[in-house]
Amino acid sequence: MDLTPHATRFPSCGGCQKPCSTTHEYCERTVRDLPILGRAVRLSVLLRRVGCRDCGKRMEAVSWLDR
Ligand SMILES: [Zn+2]
């Protein structure tokens, strides 16, 4: 399962949640999610590293992703 960020939406800073306009690089993360119907689900997520004016370089905030 592949998830890619919405191109029309600015990423938000993982530190202060403010939208950032600068994307430094893309970074793929594999996330193990809860088993669904007895099968473990692995999500492949493309995260962006953003440049925040306040926090510097941060991973983007992903609201549905737990740490
Ligand atoms: Zn920030």
PDB file of the backbone (N, CA, C, O) and the ligand in Angstrom, with CONECT records:
HET     ZN  A 101       1
ATOM      1  N   MET A   1       0.853  -1.192   0.000  1.00  0.00           N
ATOM      2  CA  MET A   1       0.000   0.000   0.000  1.00  0.00           C
ATOM      3  C   MET A   1       0.890   1.243   0.000  1.00  0.00           C
ATOM      4  O   MET A   1       1.728   1.412   0.886  1.00  0.00           O
ATOM      5  N   ASP A   2       0.712   2.075  -0.955  1.00  0.00           N
ATOM      6  CA  ASP A   2       1.543   3.260  -1.045  1.00  0.00           C
ATOM      7  C   ASP A   2       0.713   4.511  -0.839  1.00  0.00           C
ATOM      8  O   ASP A   2      -0.365   4.672  -1.411  1.00  0.00           O
ATOM      9  N   LEU A   3       1.233   5.372  -0.025  1.00  0.00           N
ATOM     10  CA  LEU A   3       0.566   6.639   0.222  1.00  0.00           C
ATOM     11  C   LEU A   3       1.526   7.762  -0.129  1.00  0.00           C
ATOM     12  O   LEU A   3       2.684   7.758   0.287  1.00  0.00           O
ATOM     13  N   THR A   4       1.046   8.693  -0.877  1.00  0.00           N
ATOM     14  CA  THR A   4       1.899   9.824  -1.233  1.00  0.00           C
ATOM     15  C   THR A   4       1.226  11.108  -0.769  1.00  0.00           C
ATOM     16  O   THR A   4      -0.002  11.197  -0.746  1.00  0.00           O
ATOM     17  N   PRO A   5       2.015  12.086  -0.405  1.00  0.00           N
ATOM     18  CA  PRO A   5       1.422  13.338   0.066  1.00  0.00           C
ATOM     19  C   PRO A   5       0.645  14.034  -1.034  1.00  0.00           C
ATOM     20  O   PRO A   5       0.952  13.903  -2.219  1.00  0.00           O
ATOM     21  N   HIS A   6      -0.332  14.749  -0.632  1.00  0.00           N
ATOM     22  CA  HIS A   6      -1.149  15.493  -1.574  1.00  0.00           C
ATOM     23  C   HIS A   6      -0.344  16.650  -2.137  1.00  0.00           C
ATOM     24  O   HIS A   6       0.160  17.487  -1.388  1.00  0.00           O
ATOM     25  N   ALA A   7      -0.227  16.695  -3.421  1.00  0.00           N
ATOM     26  CA  ALA A   7       0.642  17.682  -4.050  1.00  0.00           C
ATOM     27  C   ALA A   7       0.130  19.100  -3.876  1.00  0.00           C
ATOM     28  O   ALA A   7       0.907  20.054  -3.902  1.00  0.00           O
ATOM     29  N   THR A   8      -1.163  19.235  -3.700  1.00  0.00           N
ATOM     30  CA  THR A   8      -1.724  20.581  -3.625  1.00  0.00           C
ATOM     31  C   THR A   8      -1.647  21.158  -2.216  1.00  0.00           C
ATOM     32  O   THR A   8      -1.913  22.341  -2.006  1.00  0.00           O
ATOM     33  N   ARG A   9      -1.283  20.314  -1.255  1.00  0.00           N
ATOM     34  CA  ARG A   9      -1.289  20.774   0.129  1.00  0.00           C
ATOM     35  C   ARG A   9       0.145  21.027   0.578  1.00  0.00           C
ATOM     36  O   ARG A   9       1.029  20.210   0.322  1.00  0.00           O
ATOM     37  N   PHE A  10       0.375  22.128   1.232  1.00  0.00           N
ATOM     38  CA  PHE A  10       1.698  22.361   1.788  1.00  0.00           C
ATOM     39  C   PHE A  10       1.908  21.437   2.971  1.00  0.00           C
ATOM     40  O   PHE A  10       0.979  21.208   3.744  1.00  0.00           O
ATOM     41  N   PRO A  11       3.098  20.909   3.126  1.00  0.00           N
ATOM     42  CA  PRO A  11       3.367  20.109   4.317  1.00  0.00           C
ATOM     43  C   PRO A  11       3.398  21.011   5.544  1.00  0.00           C
ATOM     44  O   PRO A  11       3.748  22.187   5.450  1.00  0.00           O
ATOM     45  N   SER A  12       3.035  20.462   6.682  1.00  0.00           N
ATOM     46  CA  SER A  12       3.145  21.274   7.890  1.00  0.00           C
ATOM     47  C   SER A  12       4.283  20.760   8.752  1.00  0.00           C
ATOM     48  O   SER A  12       4.626  19.578   8.726  1.00  0.00           O
ATOM     49  N   CYS A  13       4.854  21.670   9.510  1.00  0.00           N
ATOM     50  CA  CYS A  13       6.014  21.378  10.330  1.00  0.00           C
ATOM     51  C   CYS A  13       5.669  20.354  11.415  1.00  0.00           C
ATOM     52  O   CYS A  13       4.619  20.452  12.051  1.00  0.00           O
ATOM     53  N   GLY A  14       6.551  19.376  11.625  1.00  0.00           N
ATOM     54  CA  GLY A  14       6.312  18.388  12.665  1.00  0.00           C
ATOM     55  C   GLY A  14       6.514  18.964  14.056  1.00  0.00           C
ATOM     56  O   GLY A  14       6.108  18.352  15.044  1.00  0.00           O
ATOM     57  N   GLY A  15       7.137  20.135  14.146  1.00  0.00           N
ATOM     58  CA  GLY A  15       7.377  20.723  15.445  1.00  0.00           C
ATOM     59  C   GLY A  15       6.268  21.660  15.874  1.00  0.00           C
ATOM     60  O   GLY A  15       5.738  21.525  16.976  1.00  0.00           O
ATOM     61  N   CYS A  16       5.905  22.614  15.017  1.00  0.00           N
ATOM     62  CA  CYS A  16       4.941  23.626  15.427  1.00  0.00           C
ATOM     63  C   CYS A  16       3.640  23.553  14.631  1.00  0.00           C
ATOM     64  O   CYS A  16       2.736  24.360  14.848  1.00  0.00           O
ATOM     65  N   GLN A  17       3.541  22.600  13.718  1.00  0.00           N
ATOM     66  CA  GLN A  17       2.314  22.380  12.933  1.00  0.00           C
ATOM     67  C   GLN A  17       1.996  23.505  11.959  1.00  0.00           C
ATOM     68  O   GLN A  17       0.938  23.500  11.330  1.00  0.00           O
ATOM     69  N   LYS A  18       2.885  24.452  11.831  1.00  0.00           N
ATOM     70  CA  LYS A  18       2.621  25.517  10.865  1.00  0.00           C
ATOM     71  C   LYS A  18       2.938  25.016   9.463  1.00  0.00           C
ATOM     72  O   LYS A  18       3.838  24.197   9.276  1.00  0.00           O
ATOM     73  N   PRO A  19       2.201  25.506   8.489  1.00  0.00           N
ATOM     74  CA  PRO A  19       2.507  25.109   7.124  1.00  0.00           C
ATOM     75  C   PRO A  19       3.868  25.632   6.691  1.00  0.00           C
ATOM     76  O   PRO A  19       4.227  26.772   6.985  1.00  0.00           O
ATOM     77  N   CYS A  20       4.613  24.801   5.999  1.00  0.00           N
ATOM     78  CA  CYS A  20       5.928  25.207   5.513  1.00  0.00           C
ATOM     79  C   CYS A  20       5.907  25.200   4.002  1.00  0.00           C
ATOM     80  O   CYS A  20       5.299  24.324   3.386  1.00  0.00           O
ATOM     81  N   SER A  21       6.552  26.148   3.418  1.00  0.00           N
ATOM     82  CA  SER A  21       6.555  26.217   1.965  1.00  0.00           C
ATOM     83  C   SER A  21       7.797  25.571   1.380  1.00  0.00           C
ATOM     84  O   SER A  21       7.872  25.358   0.170  1.00  0.00           O
ATOM     85  N   THR A  22       8.770  25.257   2.218  1.00  0.00           N
ATOM     86  CA  THR A  22      10.013  24.683   1.715  1.00  0.00           C
ATOM     87  C   THR A  22      10.064  23.189   1.957  1.00  0.00           C
ATOM     88  O   THR A  22       9.928  22.726   3.089  1.00  0.00           O
ATOM     89  N   THR A  23      10.260  22.444   0.895  1.00  0.00           N
ATOM     90  CA  THR A  23      10.451  21.008   1.024  1.00  0.00           C
ATOM     91  C   THR A  23      11.898  20.692   0.684  1.00  0.00           C
ATOM     92  O   THR A  23      12.365  21.003  -0.411  1.00  0.00           O
ATOM     93  N   HIS A  24      12.604  20.077   1.617  1.00  0.00           N
ATOM     94  CA  HIS A  24      14.012  19.778   1.378  1.00  0.00           C
ATOM     95  C   HIS A  24      14.202  18.483   0.614  1.00  0.00           C
ATOM     96  O   HIS A  24      14.929  18.436  -0.378  1.00  0.00           O
ATOM     97  N   GLU A  25      13.548  17.441   1.079  1.00  0.00           N
ATOM     98  CA  GLU A  25      13.723  16.163   0.408  1.00  0.00           C
ATOM     99  C   GLU A  25      12.591  15.238   0.770  1.00  0.00           C
ATOM    100  O   GLU A  25      11.829  15.489   1.704  1.00  0.00           O
ATOM    101  N   TYR A  26      12.492  14.163   0.012  1.00  0.00           N
ATOM    102  CA  TYR A  26      11.489  13.161   0.285  1.00  0.00           C
ATOM    103  C   TYR A  26      12.145  11.976   0.971  1.00  0.00           C
ATOM    104  O   TYR A  26      13.301  11.646   0.707  1.00  0.00           O
ATOM    105  N   CYS A  27      11.414  11.366   1.823  1.00  0.00           N
ATOM    106  CA  CYS A  27      11.962  10.301   2.622  1.00  0.00           C
ATOM    107  C   CYS A  27      10.887   9.236   2.783  1.00  0.00           C
ATOM    108  O   CYS A  27       9.800   9.524   3.285  1.00  0.00           O
ATOM    109  N   GLU A  28      11.178   8.023   2.367  1.00  0.00           N
ATOM    110  CA  GLU A  28      10.155   6.998   2.426  1.00  0.00           C
ATOM    111  C   GLU A  28      10.224   6.248   3.737  1.00  0.00           C
ATOM    112  O   GLU A  28      11.299   5.837   4.174  1.00  0.00           O
ATOM    113  N   ARG A  29       9.102   6.075   4.347  1.00  0.00           N
ATOM    114  CA  ARG A  29       9.000   5.375   5.615  1.00  0.00           C
ATOM    115  C   ARG A  29       8.056   4.206   5.464  1.00  0.00           C
ATOM    116  O   ARG A  29       7.010   4.319   4.825  1.00  0.00           O
ATOM    117  N   THR A  30       8.417   3.109   6.039  1.00  0.00           N
ATOM    118  CA  THR A  30       7.480   1.993   6.069  1.00  0.00           C
ATOM    119  C   THR A  30       6.903   1.903   7.471  1.00  0.00           C
ATOM    120  O   THR A  30       7.633   1.800   8.457  1.00  0.00           O
ATOM    121  N   VAL A  31       5.622   1.941   7.539  1.00  0.00           N
ATOM    122  CA  VAL A  31       4.932   1.964   8.819  1.00  0.00           C
ATOM    123  C   VAL A  31       4.143   0.673   8.975  1.00  0.00           C
ATOM    124  O   VAL A  31       3.394   0.274   8.084  1.00  0.00           O
ATOM    125  N   ARG A  32       4.323   0.030  10.118  1.00  0.00           N
ATOM    126  CA  ARG A  32       3.515  -1.155  10.360  1.00  0.00           C
ATOM    127  C   ARG A  32       2.250  -0.726  11.079  1.00  0.00           C
ATOM    128  O   ARG A  32       2.301  -0.144  12.163  1.00  0.00           O
ATOM    129  N   ASP A  33       1.147  -1.012  10.482  1.00  0.00           N
ATOM    130  CA  ASP A  33      -0.120  -0.595  11.063  1.00  0.00           C
ATOM    131  C   ASP A  33      -0.758  -1.764  11.788  1.00  0.00           C
ATOM    132  O   ASP A  33      -0.208  -2.865  11.818  1.00  0.00           O
ATOM    133  N   LEU A  34      -1.887  -1.526  12.354  1.00  0.00           N
ATOM    134  CA  LEU A  34      -2.601  -2.587  13.052  1.00  0.00           C
ATOM    135  C   LEU A  34      -3.063  -3.645  12.063  1.00  0.00           C
ATOM    136  O   LEU A  34      -3.371  -3.340  10.911  1.00  0.00           O
ATOM    137  N   PRO A  35      -3.108  -4.875  12.514  1.00  0.00           N
ATOM    138  CA  PRO A  35      -3.602  -5.921  11.612  1.00  0.00           C
ATOM    139  C   PRO A  35      -5.062  -5.673  11.246  1.00  0.00           C
ATOM    140  O   PRO A  35      -5.884  -5.333  12.096  1.00  0.00           O
ATOM    141  N   ILE A  36      -5.358  -5.846   9.989  1.00  0.00           N
ATOM    142  CA  ILE A  36      -6.733  -5.716   9.523  1.00  0.00           C
ATOM    143  C   ILE A  36      -7.169  -7.082   9.016  1.00  0.00           C
ATOM    144  O   ILE A  36      -6.532  -7.665   8.138  1.00  0.00           O
ATOM    145  N   LEU A  37      -8.247  -7.580   9.572  1.00  0.00           N
ATOM    146  CA  LEU A  37      -8.762  -8.902   9.214  1.00  0.00           C
ATOM    147  C   LEU A  37      -7.680  -9.968   9.369  1.00  0.00           C
ATOM    148  O   LEU A  37      -7.550 -10.869   8.540  1.00  0.00           O
ATOM    149  N   GLY A  38      -6.909  -9.847  10.444  1.00  0.00           N
ATOM    150  CA  GLY A  38      -5.913 -10.867  10.740  1.00  0.00           C
ATOM    151  C   GLY A  38      -4.627 -10.754   9.941  1.00  0.00           C
ATOM    152  O   GLY A  38      -3.723 -11.573  10.106  1.00  0.00           O
ATOM    153  N   ARG A  39      -4.533  -9.755   9.084  1.00  0.00           N
ATOM    154  CA  ARG A  39      -3.309  -9.588   8.296  1.00  0.00           C
ATOM    155  C   ARG A  39      -2.636  -8.288   8.681  1.00  0.00           C
ATOM    156  O   ARG A  39      -3.275  -7.238   8.747  1.00  0.00           O
ATOM    157  N   ALA A  40      -1.353  -8.367   8.932  1.00  0.00           N
ATOM    158  CA  ALA A  40      -0.611  -7.161   9.268  1.00  0.00           C
ATOM    159  C   ALA A  40      -0.501  -6.278   8.030  1.00  0.00           C
ATOM    160  O   ALA A  40      -0.175  -6.741   6.937  1.00  0.00           O
ATOM    161  N   VAL A  41      -0.778  -5.021   8.230  1.00  0.00           N
ATOM    162  CA  VAL A  41      -0.769  -4.081   7.116  1.00  0.00           C
ATOM    163  C   VAL A  41       0.469  -3.212   7.213  1.00  0.00           C
ATOM    164  O   VAL A  41       0.733  -2.616   8.257  1.00  0.00           O
ATOM    165  N   ARG A  42       1.210  -3.139   6.160  1.00  0.00           N
ATOM    166  CA  ARG A  42       2.365  -2.245   6.150  1.00  0.00           C
ATOM    167  C   ARG A  42       2.094  -1.120   5.178  1.00  0.00           C
ATOM    168  O   ARG A  42       1.717  -1.334   4.026  1.00  0.00           O
ATOM    169  N   LEU A  43       2.295   0.074   5.672  1.00  0.00           N
ATOM    170  CA  LEU A  43       2.059   1.236   4.843  1.00  0.00           C
ATOM    171  C   LEU A  43       3.392   1.831   4.428  1.00  0.00           C
ATOM    172  O   LEU A  43       4.303   1.988   5.240  1.00  0.00           O
ATOM    173  N   SER A  44       3.485   2.151   3.177  1.00  0.00           N
ATOM    174  CA  SER A  44       4.656   2.853   2.692  1.00  0.00           C
ATOM    175  C   SER A  44       4.280   4.316   2.514  1.00  0.00           C
ATOM    176  O   SER A  44       3.440   4.659   1.683  1.00  0.00           O
ATOM    177  N   VAL A  45       4.908   5.161   3.298  1.00  0.00           N
ATOM    178  CA  VAL A  45       4.531   6.571   3.305  1.00  0.00           C
ATOM    179  C   VAL A  45       5.697   7.421   2.824  1.00  0.00           C
ATOM    180  O   VAL A  45       6.838   7.233   3.247  1.00  0.00           O
ATOM    181  N   LEU A  46       5.404   8.327   1.963  1.00  0.00           N
ATOM    182  CA  LEU A  46       6.422   9.255   1.497  1.00  0.00           C
ATOM    183  C   LEU A  46       6.311  10.531   2.318  1.00  0.00           C
ATOM    184  O   LEU A  46       5.368  11.306   2.162  1.00  0.00           O
ATOM    185  N   LEU A  47       7.287  10.738   3.193  1.00  0.00           N
ATOM    186  CA  LEU A  47       7.266  11.932   4.033  1.00  0.00           C
ATOM    187  C   LEU A  47       8.196  12.981   3.467  1.00  0.00           C
ATOM    188  O   LEU A  47       9.176  12.674   2.788  1.00  0.00           O
ATOM    189  N   ARG A  48       7.870  14.217   3.758  1.00  0.00           N
ATOM    190  CA  ARG A  48       8.722  15.301   3.286  1.00  0.00           C
ATOM    191  C   ARG A  48       9.454  15.921   4.462  1.00  0.00           C
ATOM    192  O   ARG A  48       8.900  16.083   5.549  1.00  0.00           O
ATOM    193  N   ARG A  49      10.696  16.259   4.221  1.00  0.00           N
ATOM    194  CA  ARG A  49      11.452  17.001   5.219  1.00  0.00           C
ATOM    195  C   ARG A  49      11.308  18.467   4.871  1.00  0.00           C
ATOM    196  O   ARG A  49      11.637  18.896   3.765  1.00  0.00           O
ATOM    197  N   VAL A  50      10.819  19.218   5.817  1.00  0.00           N
ATOM    198  CA  VAL A  50      10.486  20.614   5.524  1.00  0.00           C
ATOM    199  C   VAL A  50      11.425  21.557   6.257  1.00  0.00           C
ATOM    200  O   VAL A  50      12.020  21.210   7.277  1.00  0.00           O
ATOM    201  N   GLY A  51      11.538  22.744   5.715  1.00  0.00           N
ATOM    202  CA  GLY A  51      12.318  23.784   6.370  1.00  0.00           C
ATOM    203  C   GLY A  51      11.364  24.759   7.032  1.00  0.00           C
ATOM    204  O   GLY A  51      10.610  25.460   6.356  1.00  0.00           O
ATOM    205  N   CYS A  52      11.398  24.801   8.356  1.00  0.00           N
ATOM    206  CA  CYS A  52      10.499  25.680   9.098  1.00  0.00           C
ATOM    207  C   CYS A  52      11.286  26.898   9.565  1.00  0.00           C
ATOM    208  O   CYS A  52      12.450  26.803   9.955  1.00  0.00           O
ATOM    209  N   ARG A  53      10.623  28.025   9.514  1.00  0.00           N
ATOM    210  CA  ARG A  53      11.294  29.254   9.959  1.00  0.00           C
ATOM    211  C   ARG A  53      11.623  29.206  11.443  1.00  0.00           C
ATOM    212  O   ARG A  53      12.632  29.758  11.883  1.00  0.00           O
ATOM    213  N   ASP A  54      10.768  28.543  12.209  1.00  0.00           N
ATOM    214  CA  ASP A  54      10.956  28.510  13.656  1.00  0.00           C
ATOM    215  C   ASP A  54      11.799  27.325  14.120  1.00  0.00           C
ATOM    216  O   ASP A  54      12.625  27.466  15.022  1.00  0.00           O
ATOM    217  N   CYS A  55      11.596  26.165  13.512  1.00  0.00           N
ATOM    218  CA  CYS A  55      12.206  24.934  14.027  1.00  0.00           C
ATOM    219  C   CYS A  55      13.375  24.442  13.182  1.00  0.00           C
ATOM    220  O   CYS A  55      14.097  23.537  13.602  1.00  0.00           O
ATOM    221  N   GLY A  56      13.574  25.015  12.010  1.00  0.00           N
ATOM    222  CA  GLY A  56      14.617  24.493  11.149  1.00  0.00           C
ATOM    223  C   GLY A  56      14.112  23.285  10.381  1.00  0.00           C
ATOM    224  O   GLY A  56      12.941  23.223  10.006  1.00  0.00           O
ATOM    225  N   LYS A  57      15.000  22.323  10.148  1.00  0.00           N
ATOM    226  CA  LYS A  57      14.597  21.153   9.380  1.00  0.00           C
ATOM    227  C   LYS A  57      13.816  20.182  10.257  1.00  0.00           C
ATOM    228  O   LYS A  57      14.261  19.783  11.333  1.00  0.00           O
ATOM    229  N   ARG A  58      12.676  19.827   9.777  1.00  0.00           N
ATOM    230  CA  ARG A  58      11.800  18.920  10.512  1.00  0.00           C
ATOM    231  C   ARG A  58      11.120  17.979   9.538  1.00  0.00           C
ATOM    232  O   ARG A  58      10.975  18.277   8.353  1.00  0.00           O
ATOM    233  N   MET A  59      10.706  16.837  10.063  1.00  0.00           N
ATOM    234  CA  MET A  59       9.844  16.000   9.248  1.00  0.00           C
ATOM    235  C   MET A  59       8.468  16.633   9.249  1.00  0.00           C
ATOM    236  O   MET A  59       8.070  17.280  10.218  1.00  0.00           O
ATOM    237  N   GLU A  60       7.757  16.446   8.175  1.00  0.00           N
ATOM    238  CA  GLU A  60       6.431  17.035   8.120  1.00  0.00           C
ATOM    239  C   GLU A  60       5.496  16.346   9.095  1.00  0.00           C
ATOM    240  O   GLU A  60       5.687  15.182   9.446  1.00  0.00           O
ATOM    241  N   ALA A  61       4.504  17.067   9.517  1.00  0.00           N
ATOM    242  CA  ALA A  61       3.522  16.505  10.436  1.00  0.00           C
ATOM    243  C   ALA A  61       2.522  15.665   9.660  1.00  0.00           C
ATOM    244  O   ALA A  61       1.971  16.107   8.651  1.00  0.00           O
ATOM    245  N   VAL A  62       2.298  14.473  10.130  1.00  0.00           N
ATOM    246  CA  VAL A  62       1.287  13.615   9.520  1.00  0.00           C
ATOM    247  C   VAL A  62       0.272  13.284  10.603  1.00  0.00           C
ATOM    248  O   VAL A  62       0.556  12.550  11.549  1.00  0.00           O
ATOM    249  N   SER A  63      -0.903  13.841  10.440  1.00  0.00           N
ATOM    250  CA  SER A  63      -1.894  13.795  11.515  1.00  0.00           C
ATOM    251  C   SER A  63      -2.333  12.379  11.847  1.00  0.00           C
ATOM    252  O   SER A  63      -2.624  12.072  13.003  1.00  0.00           O
ATOM    253  N   TRP A  64      -2.382  11.521  10.851  1.00  0.00           N
ATOM    254  CA  TRP A  64      -2.919  10.176  11.107  1.00  0.00           C
ATOM    255  C   TRP A  64      -1.836   9.187  11.516  1.00  0.00           C
ATOM    256  O   TRP A  64      -2.113   8.010  11.748  1.00  0.00           O
ATOM    257  N   LEU A  65      -0.593   9.676  11.601  1.00  0.00           N
ATOM    258  CA  LEU A  65       0.501   8.755  11.878  1.00  0.00           C
ATOM    259  C   LEU A  65       0.976   8.916  13.316  1.00  0.00           C
ATOM    260  O   LEU A  65       1.367  10.006  13.733  1.00  0.00           O
ATOM    261  N   ASP A  66       0.939   7.822  14.066  1.00  0.00           N
ATOM    262  CA  ASP A  66       1.464   7.863  15.422  1.00  0.00           C
ATOM    263  C   ASP A  66       2.977   7.744  15.381  1.00  0.00           C
ATOM    264  O   ASP A  66       3.550   7.207  14.433  1.00  0.00           O
ATOM    265  N   ARG A  67       3.600   8.247  16.408  1.00  0.00           N
ATOM    266  CA  ARG A  67       5.039   8.116  16.469  1.00  0.00           C
ATOM    267  C   ARG A  67       5.445   6.669  16.725  1.00  0.00           C
ATOM    268  O   ARG A  67       6.636   6.368  16.808  1.00  0.00           O
TER     269      ARG A  67
HETATM  270 ZN    ZN A 101       8.121  24.561  13.013  1.00  0.00          ZN2+
END
